[in-house]
Each structure stands twice: as structure tokens, then as C-alpha cells.
């Protein structure tokens, strides 16, 4: 129904619009939360790295200030590992405990160099005793916990750093992205809300125009009925001269009033059509522009978030790869410590100021004992650790020298798609040699981690795009319907002027008394026909309005379709201006329908068959039935309808630009006849079908529900 279409399912529009807005907000919140999580993890990672460096520096300080006992590693048990905890216990055993203040001072110094938060708390914690020592009594409510550093090999005690008020550091890297997101989100929301505003405004205007047309048509019935009654009374010849004169005046007055109304309506329609043209074009251009920007904003925003998330995950993958490589080298060093005893002399006696007790110096010690690292063992350990964490084990580990290049590699070729972890794990104290890991085909792992987020993003983006494009489609359709309705009103009023003028001239001629009886009779017939045609048009428009507003009530009963068709054939033959040949076949004669509306429907189809044909037309009317329906078929040998036009001929106002069409010599009409047929048949629970070949024939089939007795 056109009114239903014109309102464009307002409830559905609101639902889809609010869904779109919620989708925009939800999507951005999801991405923002993920980026926040990545930023938080990155801050924790950086804090953990600085913390580990600070702890190592504190241990180096003890190495440089306290002499380590000879053969300190002699009691390294199977399963133990050369770690900070091991060294710390050795120093504690000789009365050199860790200095939490030194760790705190070193951390803050390193963090300041990287422009990171130096507002921290470091705690020395025991599983059994709780906090043993802390650099600050209170941590407050907002803090971020970083990784632990065990100070006992049995992991019963550990150091831990807490970053206080971390959100500045988290949100600072996100600031530009968040600002862009806020701008983009508001732009998208503006696009959607602006469009819904236009849709609501157009719906309101369409309803007002619809009400105006219906009110105009409804109010025309009274003067038209007066003209009809007045002309009939004059035609009867039974009135006194005074009454006859009075009725002529009524016909003239009512005709003149309708003509004046028609003129004012045409003037108003023309003014409305001329004045807003520029505005409509500007608004349409603005809508297209703002919609295009909105769609681009959606895509750009998601691409930015996706790219940033991809980078975060890629960097996290690289970091984890480097951490695993460092751990794998540590396992290799530990393995060598277990199998090759260190010299009984103090291995660290020559440790210089600035040196650090790490895997690099241990590796150099063992290389001097002809126990070099095993790249195969490191590779195997790395893959085992990676598998435990669900990470890719498809890797290449390279042992690289700054001067010699690649010394050793676990695989000759890395291929095109690989991700090299930039962090190097040094095997020489002077950093001239190092290990580096490359992850082959890393994108699968990266996108797997992004999987649910990407799927959700794609769904949300398509939903947002659907909302915006659906709304622009509605706006375009409403514009088209508004134009068609305007054209219809303009054409209807314009074309009514001709019959009204004929009525006026005919009545004046009769009133003059100078016509012969035959001429007088003919003029009465013209007036009656023209009034009847206009009244029929008004009835169609009002019926369609009732259908659109669900106010039409049908008086269905068993009626003789044969009687209806026979009466119509007689009527059209009586006023025919071309040669018409009717062929009627009745396989059944009764249907269950509203007799008046069914007659109008069949009359419309016959009238169209006559209108859209040559000088001679054969119209075949067949009443039959199949398993499901009673069938009423009206077939002609006229101009036919193209396949393209068949798709839209039942649309209301499809031929609304009647004045333009008439000017080109086409058949007059207002584009509501077939829509009227379709809507009335639908109200009967049936449907209308068309079969046509351009230049040969057209056949319309009315399908009505069968009688209960037939079923």
C-alpha cells in the first residue's frame, strides 16, 4: 500500500536506525577497549622490562661490591636454573641482601628516560608473610600490577612493581586515535540522525499532501453531485421556467467554483514545484555528500582501528618471540652448567664496572671452556615453550655476528612472509653477536587472535552501511513518491478543467434556448458523462485512501459476474467511439465479492483495453476457475506493455505526469486505475497478474478466492 510505503515503515526505520547507532557505539567501544587493553599490556610489559633491568642492575651492583664465593655453582641441582633467584640466594647467604631502594631508584631513572610514569611502588612479598618491604605504604585505588621477579628459587618470595595512576600513560598513545574516533562517531551519528530527520519530515509532508488531496476530492463530490442533479432536473423538462433558470445557475455556480478551485490548486502546485526545486537539489546533493562522508568515515575508522590492533598484536607477537628466545637461551646455558663444571676459581672476579651478569657473560665463560651454545637445543626449547602458549612454532633462529653476518641458522630460507623479532638476545657481552628469531607466516596467528573482533567488525560495518544506504534509499523513494504525487495532483486538476469547461459551455448553450432538441439532448448527455467521469475518479481516489488507512469495508456476497460483465459490455458499446468487438466466455457465472467494487475493477480493465488499442479492438472476457482461484481474464489485441513497464504499472501515480503524457499525444489518465484494481482485488484476498507482448496483446487476470461450495 502506497501510504504504508510512503511512511516507509517508520517503526522499522527507527529500529534499524537505533540499531545502527548502537552498532557504531558498540563497535567503537569494543575497539577502544581492545586498544586500551593492548596499551595497558604494553605499559605493563615496558614496566616489567624496566623493572627486570633495574633488578639486574641491583644484582650487578652486588656482584661488583661483594666477592662471590669460589665454585658458587657447585651445588646447582638438576631442575634448578641459573636465575636471579639463584644469585640472590647466594648473595643473601653471604650477608648481601637485595636493596629495594636501589631497584626503585634505578627503575625511576630508566622510566624517566623513556618518558614513562615514575610514580611507582615496589614491594618485596612473601607468600607466607605478605609484604616484607615496600617503597611506599599505600598504593591507592588506581594502579597497574606488573610482572614478578622471584627472589627465592622455590618462588616463595618475589619482588613486584606497581605503576600508580597509569591511565595517563595508557591514554596518551591513544589520544589521537580517540579524538579521531570521537569525531568519526559523531559524524556517523549525525549522518544517520540527519537522514532520519529528513525521512520524518518527508513522511509528514507526504501525509499532509495526501490529506490535502483526499480532502480536495472529497469536497468536490458535493458540487459535482449538485451539477449532476441540476442537469438531470433540467433534462427532465418538468421544471417551471423559474426552477429551470435556478438549476442552470446552480450548475454554472458550482462549475465555476470547481474551476476556480482548480486554478488556485494549479497555481499553488506550480509555485511549490518551482520554488523548492533548487532547495531539493541542494538538499539531495547535501544528503549524498554527507552520506558518502559517513560511509567513508565508517570504513576509515574501522581500518584505523584494525590497523592499530594489528600492530599491537604484531608487536606483542614479536615481544613474546623475543622473550621465548631469551628463555630458550637461558635453558641452554643452564644445560651447559649442569654438564660442564665451572672453574673452581671465581668466574666473576674480572667483572668490570658496567658489565651485567646475564646469559651473554655466562655464554662467553662456557665458550671459553669449549662448551658453545647449541642452536638445535635452543630451537627445540623455543618450539616447546611456544606450543605450550599456543604460539606459532614455525620459526627460524639465527646466530648473527655484526662482522661475519649469519654464523648459523636453523633453516636456510625464511621465505617472503616472515616476521623478524627486532629484539636481539646477545651472546657476547660486547653485543657483537646475538640470536634473533623470525616467525614464518605470522599473519595466520595474528589474524586468528583478531578473529572474533574482525568478524564482529565486518558485521557491524555492514550493519552501519546498511542503515545509512537504506535510509538514503528511503529518502530517494520518498522524493520520487512526493514528485509523483505532486504530478498526480497537478495532472488531475489540470485534466479536470477540460470536462468542467465542457460542462460550463454545455450548460450555457442549453440555458440560451437557441439549440435544437437534438443538440440540447446531446449537451445534457455530455454534462452527465463528464460529471460521471469526474465522480468516478473521486470515488477511486477515496477508495484507495480508505484501503491505505485500513478503513474500507467490503460487502461481499455471491454475485453474478456474468450480469456485471454483460452490463459493462452494453455500456461501453453504447458510448464507443471506435469499433469494439466483445467475446465473453463464462465457465462459471458466480463469484464471492463486493458487486460494486468488482464492477469498477472489471470496468477499469475494459476501459484500459479500449484506451490502449487501435481503431479496432477485440476484447475477450473469460470467467473460469482452477484448483485455487476463480479467474476473471480480460484480454485485448492492443498496443501491449513492455516487460520493463510491466514491473511498475500497478504502482500508484506511475502515470502521474499526465499533462506531459497528454502533451505528447498519449492516452490521458492519472496512474491510479491499475493500482485501484490491484488494491481492491487484494482486499478481496486475491491478486492480479499480467501477461503482455508489446505490439500484440495484453491479458490481465483477476484471481479471487473460490466459493466455499466450489472448494
SULBEL-V605149 format. One record per backbone hydrogen bond with DSSP energy under -1.0 kcal/mol. NH is the residue of the N-H (numbers start at 1). CO is the residue of the C=O. If there is no record, write none. Layout:
nh=NH co=CO
nh=NH co=CO
//
This chain:
nh=5 co=1
nh=6 co=2
nh=7 co=3
nh=9 co=4
nh=13 co=9
nh=14 co=10
nh=15 co=11
nh=16 co=12
nh=17 co=13
nh=18 co=14
nh=19 co=15
nh=20 co=16
nh=21 co=17
nh=22 co=18
nh=23 co=19
nh=24 co=20
nh=25 co=21
nh=26 co=22
nh=27 co=23
nh=28 co=24
nh=29 co=25
nh=30 co=26
nh=31 co=27
nh=32 co=28
nh=33 co=29
nh=34 co=30
nh=35 co=31
nh=36 co=32
nh=37 co=33
nh=38 co=34
nh=39 co=35
nh=40 co=36
nh=41 co=37
nh=42 co=38
nh=43 co=39
nh=44 co=40
nh=45 co=41
nh=46 co=42
nh=47 co=43
nh=48 co=44
nh=49 co=45
nh=50 co=46
nh=51 co=47
nh=52 co=48
nh=53 co=49
nh=54 co=50
nh=55 co=51
nh=56 co=52
nh=57 co=53
nh=58 co=54
nh=59 co=55
nh=60 co=56
nh=61 co=57
nh=62 co=58
nh=63 co=59
nh=64 co=60
nh=65 co=61
nh=66 co=62
nh=74 co=71
nh=76 co=73
nh=80 co=77
nh=83 co=81
nh=87 co=83
nh=88 co=84
nh=89 co=85
nh=90 co=86
nh=91 co=87
nh=92 co=88
nh=93 co=89
nh=95 co=92
nh=96 co=91
nh=103 co=99
nh=104 co=100
nh=105 co=101
nh=106 co=102
nh=107 co=103
nh=108 co=104
nh=109 co=105
nh=110 co=106
nh=111 co=107
nh=112 co=108
nh=113 co=109
nh=114 co=110
nh=115 co=112
nh=116 co=111
nh=120 co=118
nh=121 co=162
nh=123 co=160
nh=124 co=133
nh=125 co=158
nh=126 co=130
nh=127 co=156
nh=130 co=126
nh=132 co=124
nh=133 co=124
nh=135 co=122
nh=144 co=163
nh=146 co=161
nh=149 co=159
nh=151 co=157
nh=152 co=157
nh=155 co=152
nh=158 co=125
nh=159 co=149
nh=160 co=123
nh=162 co=121
nh=163 co=144
nh=164 co=119
nh=165 co=142
nh=170 co=166
nh=171 co=167
nh=172 co=168
nh=178 co=174
nh=179 co=175
nh=180 co=176
nh=181 co=177
nh=182 co=178
nh=183 co=179
nh=184 co=180
nh=185 co=181
nh=186 co=182
nh=187 co=183
nh=188 co=184
nh=189 co=185
nh=190 co=186
nh=191 co=187
nh=192 co=188
nh=193 co=189
nh=194 co=190
nh=195 co=191
nh=196 co=192
nh=197 co=193
nh=198 co=194
nh=199 co=195
nh=200 co=196
nh=201 co=197
nh=202 co=198
nh=203 co=199
nh=204 co=200
nh=205 co=201
nh=206 co=202
nh=207 co=203
nh=208 co=204
nh=209 co=205
nh=210 co=206
nh=211 co=207
nh=212 co=208
nh=213 co=209
nh=214 co=210
nh=215 co=211
nh=216 co=212
nh=217 co=213
nh=218 co=214
nh=219 co=215
nh=220 co=216
nh=224 co=220
nh=225 co=221
nh=226 co=222
nh=227 co=223
nh=228 co=224
nh=229 co=225
nh=230 co=226
nh=231 co=227
nh=232 co=228
nh=233 co=229
nh=234 co=230
nh=235 co=231
nh=236 co=232
nh=237 co=234
nh=244 co=240
nh=245 co=241
nh=246 co=242
nh=247 co=243
nh=248 co=244
nh=249 co=245
nh=250 co=246
nh=251 co=247
nh=252 co=248
nh=253 co=249
nh=254 co=250
nh=255 co=251
nh=256 co=252
nh=257 co=253
nh=258 co=254
nh=259 co=255
nh=260 co=256
nh=261 co=257
nh=262 co=258
nh=263 co=259
nh=264 co=260
nh=265 co=261
nh=266 co=262
nh=267 co=263
nh=268 co=264
nh=269 co=265
nh=270 co=266
nh=271 co=267
nh=272 co=268
nh=273 co=269
nh=274 co=270
nh=275 co=271
nh=276 co=272
nh=280 co=276
nh=281 co=277
nh=282 co=278
nh=283 co=279
nh=284 co=280
nh=285 co=281
nh=286 co=282
nh=287 co=283
nh=288 co=284
nh=289 co=285
nh=290 co=286
nh=291 co=287
nh=292 co=288
nh=293 co=289
nh=294 co=290
nh=295 co=291
nh=296 co=292
nh=297 co=293
nh=298 co=294
nh=299 co=295
nh=300 co=296
nh=301 co=297
nh=302 co=298
nh=303 co=299
nh=304 co=300
nh=305 co=301
nh=306 co=302
nh=307 co=303
nh=308 co=304
nh=309 co=305
nh=310 co=306
nh=311 co=307
nh=312 co=308
nh=313 co=309
nh=314 co=310
nh=315 co=311
nh=316 co=312
nh=317 co=313
nh=318 co=314
nh=319 co=315
nh=320 co=316
nh=321 co=317
nh=322 co=318
nh=323 co=319
nh=324 co=320
nh=325 co=321
nh=326 co=322
nh=327 co=323
nh=328 co=324
nh=329 co=325
nh=330 co=326
nh=331 co=327
nh=332 co=328
nh=333 co=329
nh=334 co=330
nh=335 co=331
nh=336 co=332
nh=337 co=333
nh=338 co=334
nh=339 co=335
nh=340 co=336
nh=349 co=346
nh=351 co=348
nh=355 co=352
nh=358 co=356
nh=362 co=358
nh=363 co=359
nh=364 co=360
nh=365 co=361
nh=366 co=362
nh=367 co=363
nh=368 co=364
nh=370 co=367
nh=371 co=366
nh=378 co=374
nh=379 co=375
nh=380 co=376
nh=381 co=377
nh=382 co=378
nh=383 co=379
nh=384 co=380
nh=385 co=381
nh=386 co=382
nh=387 co=383
nh=388 co=384
nh=389 co=385
nh=390 co=387
nh=391 co=386
nh=395 co=393
nh=396 co=438
nh=398 co=436
nh=399 co=408
nh=400 co=434
nh=401 co=405
nh=402 co=432
nh=405 co=401
nh=407 co=399
nh=408 co=399
nh=410 co=397
nh=418 co=416
nh=419 co=439
nh=421 co=437
nh=425 co=435
nh=427 co=433
nh=428 co=433
nh=431 co=428
nh=434 co=400
nh=435 co=425
nh=436 co=398
nh=438 co=396
nh=439 co=419
nh=440 co=394
nh=441 co=417
nh=446 co=442
nh=447 co=443
nh=448 co=444
nh=449 co=445
nh=450 co=446
nh=454 co=450
nh=455 co=451
nh=456 co=452
nh=457 co=453
nh=458 co=454
nh=459 co=455
nh=460 co=456
nh=461 co=457
nh=462 co=458
nh=463 co=459
nh=464 co=460
nh=465 co=461
nh=466 co=462
nh=467 co=463
nh=468 co=464
nh=469 co=465
nh=470 co=466
nh=471 co=467
nh=472 co=468
nh=473 co=469
nh=474 co=470
nh=475 co=471
nh=476 co=472
nh=477 co=473
nh=478 co=474
nh=479 co=475
nh=480 co=476
nh=481 co=477
nh=482 co=478
nh=483 co=479
nh=484 co=480
nh=485 co=481
nh=486 co=482
nh=487 co=483
nh=488 co=484
nh=489 co=485
nh=490 co=486
nh=491 co=487
nh=492 co=488
nh=493 co=489
nh=494 co=490
nh=495 co=491
nh=496 co=492
nh=500 co=496
nh=501 co=497
nh=502 co=498
nh=503 co=499
nh=504 co=500
nh=505 co=501
nh=506 co=502
nh=507 co=503
nh=508 co=504
nh=509 co=505
nh=510 co=506
nh=511 co=507
nh=512 co=508
nh=513 co=510
nh=520 co=516
nh=521 co=517
nh=522 co=518
nh=523 co=519
nh=524 co=520
nh=525 co=521
nh=526 co=522
nh=527 co=523
nh=528 co=524
nh=529 co=525
nh=530 co=526
nh=531 co=527
nh=532 co=528
nh=533 co=529
nh=534 co=530
nh=535 co=531
nh=536 co=532
nh=537 co=533
nh=538 co=534
nh=539 co=535
nh=540 co=536
nh=541 co=537
nh=542 co=538
nh=543 co=539
nh=544 co=540
nh=545 co=541
nh=546 co=542
nh=547 co=543
nh=548 co=544
nh=549 co=545
nh=550 co=547
nh=551 co=546
nh=557 co=593
nh=559 co=591
nh=561 co=589
nh=562 co=589
nh=564 co=560
nh=565 co=561
nh=566 co=562
nh=567 co=563
nh=568 co=564
nh=569 co=565
nh=570 co=566
nh=571 co=567
nh=572 co=568
nh=573 co=569
nh=574 co=570
nh=575 co=571
nh=579 co=615
nh=581 co=617
nh=583 co=619
nh=585 co=621
nh=587 co=623
nh=591 co=559
nh=593 co=557
nh=598 co=594
nh=599 co=595
nh=600 co=596
nh=601 co=597
nh=602 co=598
nh=603 co=599
nh=604 co=600
nh=605 co=601
nh=606 co=602
nh=607 co=603
nh=608 co=604
nh=609 co=605
nh=610 co=606
nh=611 co=607
nh=612 co=608
nh=617 co=579
nh=619 co=581
nh=620 co=635
nh=621 co=583
nh=622 co=633
nh=623 co=585
nh=624 co=631
nh=626 co=629
nh=630 co=704
nh=631 co=624
nh=632 co=702
nh=633 co=622
nh=634 co=700
nh=635 co=620
nh=636 co=698
nh=639 co=612
nh=646 co=642
nh=648 co=645
nh=649 co=645
nh=651 co=648
nh=653 co=671
nh=654 co=651
nh=656 co=653
nh=658 co=656
nh=661 co=657
nh=662 co=658
nh=663 co=659
nh=665 co=662
nh=666 co=661
nh=676 co=672
nh=677 co=673
nh=678 co=674
nh=679 co=675
nh=680 co=676
nh=681 co=677
nh=682 co=678
nh=683 co=679
nh=684 co=680
nh=685 co=682
nh=686 co=681
nh=687 co=703
nh=689 co=701
nh=691 co=699
nh=693 co=697
nh=695 co=639
nh=696 co=693
nh=697 co=693
nh=698 co=636
nh=699 co=691
nh=700 co=634
nh=701 co=689
nh=702 co=632
nh=703 co=687
nh=704 co=630
nh=711 co=707
//
